[in-house]
Amino acid sequence: MLSHLDTPGIPPLAGLCTYDEACCPGYSVDETVALLKRYNYVKTSLNEFFATHIAHTPEWEVKCGFSLHLWLEAEHSAWLRKRVMEMREPPHYLDKVPDERLQTFFAELIRSHSTLELLVGVYAVVKPAMIAALKQHIERANPLIDHPTLRQLRIILGEEEEMVAWGRQAIAALTQTPDAIKIANVWQEHLSWYLAAAGGIGGDQPVPASLPPTPRSDGSPYQADWTPQRDQRFVDPFNRSADIDAYYQDETRLPDERVCALLYKRLREIDVPEWMGPIIARTRGQDWNYYHDMSRQLWDEARHAMMGSVGLYAKGVPFYRYPVNIKSSYSLNRDYEPLEAHIILWGIEQSLMTRETGKRWEWEIAAAANDVLSTRFQDYDWADEVLHAQIGRKWLLPHFENRSALLAAYEKLVKRWYTSQDELTGHSEQKEWWPDFIAEVRQHQATEQAAR
């Protein structure tokens, strides 16, 4: 090598590295592709894991965290797939299991029994190992010749670290007793053995010599529980006494009440991730673009629900104090096939696109009330729904001769759905709560104004 290279003092090689660093060969294309396929398998498996567990995980904060992370897994997988396709001619076998030992690990992970075990499995086992594998890859790869891969991996690494930071705090919140700590430690040791037996994420780690822990999986498909659950903070989840959709449309009501109805409508959207998760998890064998699109929509719906929670926070009311109806996700998950549930979702999205009574009108209601935060919520909710309507058309129309046939299927299904929701009315005494909610909001606003 040269002992000296004459340069004008400008960083060489576009600032990626030094000449000495660029002389390290790094991974070959075959080695890189093999690793990316393993990372991709982890991502696709975690996407399925989150989709499987969102509905029946009761804690609101975990539902929301899982919704974001499900989307990130789908996004990362899309990037990794694209990079593999850039480097090698088809067939790419991107949906083929790269290592049966990894498959065995994920068969154990998906059988986590509680929220704590779910969190430990992902954020104390899989993701720390993924972070270590990514750091090793970035360190060993040539920073010049494989910059496109390294750029992707650095972005993924940053988001992995953010996910683990959230997950560790969630685990800490749920391990406040000796029994909980024991459960977490036992499950972490169990899963760590199975991941180590796969050679880790990259397949290059030492395999344990000890005997395996007794597996939870017997080799048969996992039987998921699709029943949506809410944690103990939420009251009377089948209460449908408040006709929120009518309230925000009612021009005889005061602007502040109509805005509150819109905020509650946003909050109620947590039921969409609860029914989209099972759609994604139960629909197998699709092109990855399907899971990518559906995961994005699921995350958007969770964002909308969180907007509602922020809106109520701004109004001085905890988002869990009054009923948040669960009937939609409960009936859809119990009584409908994934395609049927998706058709109902599509039909709802289509109804929100009309100019007179759709998302534009919701935005206008918030704007007319001079509620800046709620107006901003409605602005972005409207934008998201434009995308969601496109996603529905993209993936549902191929199942039908034309749009009219799809619409006819929706109209038939939605009548049945209304009936199945009516059957759930008896799960609640249907005690009226809306007047108390509005009174609390107004009392808080009056108190704040008096304090200024």
C-alpha positions in Angstrom: 0.0 0.0 0.0 1.0 3.6 -0.4 2.5 5.3 2.6 1.2 8.6 1.4 -1.5 9.8 -1.0 -1.5 13.4 -2.2 -5.0 14.9 -1.6 -6.1 18.6 -1.2 -7.3 17.9 2.3 -10.8 17.0 1.2 -12.1 13.8 2.8 -11.5 10.9 0.3 -14.0 8.4 -1.1 -17.0 10.7 -0.7 -16.4 10.7 3.1 -17.4 7.0 3.4 -14.0 5.8 4.7 -10.3 6.1 4.4 -8.3 4.3 1.7 -6.9 1.9 4.2 -10.5 1.0 5.4 -11.6 0.6 1.8 -8.8 -2.0 1.3 -10.5 -4.5 3.6 -12.5 -6.8 1.3 -15.5 -7.3 3.6 -18.3 -9.7 2.8 -18.8 -11.1 -0.7 -22.1 -10.7 -2.5 -23.1 -14.3 -1.7 -22.3 -13.8 2.0 -24.2 -10.5 2.1 -27.3 -12.0 0.4 -27.3 -14.9 2.8 -27.2 -12.6 5.8 -29.9 -10.3 4.3 -32.1 -13.3 3.8 -31.7 -14.2 7.5 -32.5 -10.6 8.6 -35.5 -10.6 6.3 -36.8 -13.8 7.8 -36.5 -12.3 11.2 -38.4 -9.2 10.0 -41.2 -11.2 8.3 -41.6 -13.4 11.3 -41.8 -10.5 13.7 -44.4 -8.8 11.5 -46.5 -12.0 11.8 -45.8 -12.1 15.5 -47.1 -8.6 16.1 -50.1 -9.1 13.8 -51.0 -12.3 15.8 -50.8 -10.7 19.2 -52.1 -7.1 18.9 -55.8 -7.9 19.3 -55.6 -10.0 22.5 -52.8 -7.9 24.2 -54.9 -5.8 26.6 -52.5 -2.9 27.5 -53.3 0.1 25.3 -49.6 1.2 25.3 -48.5 -2.2 24.1 -51.1 -2.3 21.4 -49.8 1.0 20.1 -46.2 0.0 20.4 -46.8 -3.3 18.6 -48.6 -1.4 15.9 -45.6 0.8 15.2 -43.2 -2.0 15.3 -45.3 -4.3 13.1 -45.1 -1.5 10.5 -41.3 -1.0 10.9 -40.8 -4.8 10.4 -42.7 -4.7 7.2 -40.8 -1.6 6.0 -37.4 -3.1 6.9 -38.4 -6.3 5.1 -39.3 -4.4 2.0 -35.9 -2.7 2.0 -34.0 -5.9 2.5 -36.0 -7.7 -0.2 -35.3 -4.8 -2.6 -31.6 -5.0 -1.9 -31.4 -8.7 -2.5 -33.2 -8.3 -5.8 -30.7 -5.6 -6.8 -27.8 -8.0 -6.3 -29.0 -11.3 -7.6 -31.1 -12.6 -10.5 -34.4 -14.4 -9.6 -35.5 -16.7 -8.2 -34.7 -15.0 -4.9 -36.5 -17.4 -2.5 -37.1 -14.4 -0.1 -40.1 -16.2 1.5 -38.2 -19.5 2.0 -37.1 -20.4 5.5 -33.3 -19.8 5.5 -32.6 -21.9 8.5 -35.0 -24.4 10.1 -33.4 -23.6 13.5 -34.6 -20.0 13.2 -38.0 -21.3 12.3 -38.0 -23.4 15.5 -37.1 -20.3 17.5 -40.0 -18.3 16.2 -42.3 -21.2 16.8 -41.4 -20.8 20.5 -41.5 -17.0 20.5 -45.1 -16.8 19.1 -46.2 -19.0 21.9 -45.5 -16.4 24.6 -48.2 -16.6 27.1 -48.6 -13.1 28.5 -47.8 -9.5 27.7 -44.7 -9.8 29.8 -43.5 -12.8 27.9 -44.3 -11.1 24.6 -42.2 -8.1 25.6 -39.3 -10.2 26.9 -39.2 -12.4 23.8 -38.9 -9.5 21.4 -37.1 -6.8 23.3 -34.8 -8.8 25.6 -34.0 -11.6 23.2 -34.6 -11.1 19.4 -34.0 -7.4 19.0 -30.8 -7.2 21.1 -29.5 -10.1 19.0 -30.5 -8.3 15.9 -28.7 -5.1 17.0 -25.6 -7.1 17.7 -25.8 -8.8 14.2 -26.3 -5.5 12.5 -23.4 -3.9 14.3 -21.1 -6.8 13.3 -22.3 -6.6 9.7 -21.6 -2.9 9.5 -18.2 -3.3 11.1 -17.1 -6.1 8.8 -18.6 -5.0 5.5 -16.6 -2.8 3.1 -17.9 0.7 3.6 -17.3 1.6 -0.1 -18.1 -1.4 -2.2 -21.4 -2.2 -0.3 -22.5 1.2 0.7 -26.1 0.6 -0.5 -26.5 -2.3 1.9 -24.8 -0.5 4.8 -27.0 2.6 4.4 -30.1 0.5 4.8 -28.6 -1.4 7.8 -27.7 1.8 9.6 -31.3 3.1 9.3 -32.6 -0.3 10.5 -30.1 -0.3 13.4 -31.2 3.1 14.6 -34.9 2.0 14.6 -34.0 -1.3 16.3 -32.3 0.6 19.1 -35.4 2.9 19.5 -37.7 -0.2 19.6 -35.5 -1.9 22.3 -35.4 1.3 24.4 -39.2 1.4 24.4 -39.4 -2.4 25.1 -37.0 -2.3 28.0 -39.1 0.4 29.7 -42.2 -1.6 29.1 -40.6 -4.7 30.6 -39.4 -2.7 33.6 -42.9 -1.5 34.2 -44.2 -5.1 34.2 -41.5 -6.6 36.4 -42.2 -4.9 39.7 -42.7 -8.1 41.7 -40.4 -11.1 42.4 -42.9 -13.4 40.6 -42.9 -11.2 37.5 -39.1 -11.0 37.5 -38.9 -14.8 37.7 -41.3 -15.2 34.8 -39.3 -12.8 32.7 -36.0 -14.5 33.5 -37.2 -18.0 32.8 -38.7 -17.0 29.4 -35.7 -15.1 28.4 -33.4 -18.1 29.2 -35.8 -20.4 27.3 -35.8 -18.3 24.1 -32.2 -17.4 24.3 -31.3 -21.1 24.1 -33.4 -21.6 21.0 -31.9 -18.5 19.3 -28.4 -19.6 20.2 -29.2 -23.0 18.8 -29.8 -21.3 15.5 -26.4 -19.7 15.6 -27.9 -16.4 16.5 -29.4 -14.0 13.9 -26.5 -14.3 11.6 -26.0 -18.1 12.0 -22.4 -17.7 13.0 -22.6 -17.8 16.8 -21.6 -20.8 19.0 -24.4 -23.4 19.5 -25.1 -24.4 23.1 -23.9 -27.8 24.2 -26.6 -28.1 26.8 -29.9 -29.9 26.3 -32.8 -27.8 25.0 -35.5 -26.5 27.4 -38.8 -28.3 26.9 -40.4 -26.7 23.8 -43.9 -25.2 23.9 -44.3 -26.0 20.2 -45.3 -29.5 19.2 -44.7 -28.7 15.5 -48.4 -28.0 14.7 -49.5 -24.5 13.6 -50.0 -22.0 16.4 -53.6 -21.6 17.4 -54.1 -17.9 18.0 -56.6 -16.1 20.2 -58.2 -13.4 18.1 -60.5 -12.1 20.8 -59.7 -8.4 21.4 -58.9 -7.5 25.0 -58.6 -4.2 26.9 -56.8 -3.7 30.2 -58.5 -3.0 33.5 -58.5 0.8 33.1 -61.1 0.5 30.4 -64.8 0.4 31.5 -67.9 -1.1 30.0 -66.3 -1.9 26.6 -69.6 -3.1 25.0 -71.4 0.2 25.9 -72.8 1.7 22.7 -75.2 4.2 24.3 -73.3 7.2 22.8 -74.0 7.6 19.1 -70.7 9.4 18.5 -71.0 9.4 14.7 -74.4 11.2 14.9 -73.1 13.7 17.5 -70.4 15.2 15.4 -72.7 15.4 12.4 -75.5 17.1 14.4 -75.4 20.8 13.6 -77.6 21.7 16.5 -74.9 20.7 19.0 -72.2 23.2 20.1 -68.9 23.2 18.2 -66.9 22.0 21.2 -69.1 18.9 21.6 -68.9 18.1 17.9 -65.1 18.3 18.1 -65.1 16.0 21.2 -67.2 13.5 19.2 -64.5 13.6 16.5 -61.8 13.0 19.0 -63.7 10.1 20.5 -64.1 8.7 17.0 -60.4 8.8 16.5 -59.8 7.2 19.9 -62.3 4.4 19.0 -60.1 3.5 16.0 -58.0 1.3 18.2 -60.4 -1.4 17.1 -59.1 -1.3 13.6 -55.6 -2.6 14.5 -57.4 -5.2 16.6 -59.2 -6.5 13.5 -56.5 -5.8 10.9 -53.9 -7.7 12.9 -55.8 -11.0 12.5 -56.5 -10.2 8.8 -52.7 -9.8 8.2 -51.8 -12.9 10.3 -54.4 -15.2 8.8 -53.8 -14.2 5.2 -50.8 -16.2 4.1 -49.0 -16.6 0.8 -49.5 -13.1 -0.5 -46.9 -10.9 -2.2 -44.9 -9.0 0.4 -46.4 -5.7 -0.9 -49.7 -6.9 0.6 -48.3 -7.2 4.1 -46.3 -3.9 3.7 -49.4 -2.0 2.6 -51.7 -3.5 5.3 -49.1 -3.0 8.0 -48.9 0.7 7.1 -52.6 1.0 7.3 -52.7 -0.8 10.6 -50.1 1.6 12.0 -52.0 4.6 10.7 -55.2 3.5 12.4 -53.2 3.1 15.7 -51.8 6.6 15.2 -55.4 7.9 14.8 -56.4 6.3 18.0 -53.4 7.9 19.7 -54.4 11.2 18.3 -57.7 10.7 20.0 -56.0 10.0 23.3 -53.9 13.1 22.9 -56.9 15.1 22.1 -58.7 14.0 25.3 -55.5 14.6 27.3 -55.6 18.2 26.0 -59.2 18.4 27.1 -58.4 17.2 30.6 -59.9 13.8 30.4 -58.0 10.4 30.6 -58.7 8.4 27.4 -59.8 5.4 29.4 -62.3 7.0 31.8 -65.3 6.5 29.6 -66.3 3.5 27.4 -64.3 2.8 24.2 -66.5 0.4 22.3 -65.0 -2.9 21.3 -67.9 -4.4 19.5 -66.5 -3.9 16.0 -63.2 -5.8 16.4 -64.9 -8.4 18.7 -67.6 -9.4 16.1 -65.3 -9.2 13.1 -62.6 -11.4 14.7 -65.1 -13.9 15.9 -67.5 -14.2 13.0 -65.8 -13.3 9.8 -63.1 -14.6 7.6 -60.1 -12.3 6.9 -61.3 -11.4 3.4 -64.8 -10.6 4.7 -63.3 -8.4 7.4 -61.2 -6.6 4.9 -64.1 -6.0 2.6 -66.0 -4.4 5.5 -63.0 -2.2 6.3 -62.8 -1.2 2.6 -66.5 -0.3 2.5 -66.1 2.0 5.6 -63.1 3.7 4.0 -65.1 4.3 0.8 -67.9 6.0 2.7 -65.4 8.4 4.2 -64.2 9.7 0.9 -67.4 11.6 0.0 -67.0 15.4 0.0 -70.2 16.2 1.8 -70.1 13.8 4.7 -66.6 12.3 4.7 -63.1 13.3 5.9 -63.2 16.8 4.4 -66.4 17.5 6.4 -64.8 16.2 9.6 -61.8 18.6 9.0 -64.2 21.5 8.3 -66.1 20.8 11.6 -62.8 21.0 13.6 -61.7 24.1 11.7 -65.0 25.9 12.3 -64.6 25.2 16.0 -61.2 27.0 16.0 -59.6 24.0 17.6 -56.2 24.0 16.1 -55.0 20.7 17.5 -58.1 18.8 16.5 -58.0 20.4 13.0 -54.5 19.2 12.6 -55.5 15.7 13.7 -58.4 15.7 11.1 -56.0 17.0 8.4 -53.7 14.0 8.7 -56.5 11.6 9.3 -58.0 12.7 6.0 -54.7 12.3 4.2 -54.2 8.8 5.6 -57.7 7.7 4.6 -56.9 8.6 1.0 -54.1 6.1 1.0 -56.2 3.5 2.8 -58.9 3.6 0.2 -56.3 3.0 -2.4 -54.9 0.0 -0.5 -58.3 -1.5 -0.2 -59.0 -1.2 -3.9 -55.5 -2.6 -4.8 -55.9 -5.8 -2.8 -59.6 -6.5 -3.0 -60.6 -5.8 -6.6 -58.6 -8.8 -7.9 -61.0 -11.0 -6.0 -64.0 -9.6 -7.9 -65.1 -9.1 -11.5 -65.4 -5.4 -11.0 -66.0 -2.7 -8.4 -69.8 -3.1 -8.5 -69.3 -6.8 -7.4 -67.0 -5.7 -4.6 -69.6 -3.1 -3.4 -72.4 -5.7 -3.6 -70.3 -8.1 -1.4 -69.7 -5.2 1.1 -73.4 -4.3 1.3 -74.3 -7.9 2.0 -71.6 -8.4 4.6 -72.3 -5.1 6.4 -75.9 -6.0 7.0 -74.8 -9.2 8.7 -72.2 -7.3 10.6 -74.7 -4.8 12.0 -76.8 -7.8 13.2 -73.8 -9.5 14.9 -73.0 -6.2 16.7 -76.5 -5.8 17.9 -76.2 -9.3 19.5 -73.4 -7.9 21.7 -75.6 -5.2 23.2 -76.5 -7.5 26.1 -72.9 -7.5 27.3 -73.5 -4.1 28.8 -76.2 -2.3 30.7 -75.8 0.5 28.2 -75.7 3.2 30.9 -75.6 6.7 29.3 -72.2 8.4 29.8 -71.8 11.0 27.1 -73.4 13.9 29.1 -70.9 13.2 32.0 -68.0 13.2 29.6 -69.0 16.5 28.0 -69.6 18.1 31.4 -66.1 17.0 32.5 -64.5 18.5 29.4 -66.3 21.8 29.9 -65.5 21.9 33.6 -61.8 21.4 32.9 -61.9 24.1 30.2 -63.6 26.5 32.6 -61.1 25.8 35.3 -58.2 26.4 32.9 -59.7 29.7 31.7 -60.2 30.9 35.2 -56.6 30.2 36.1 -55.2 32.3 33.2 
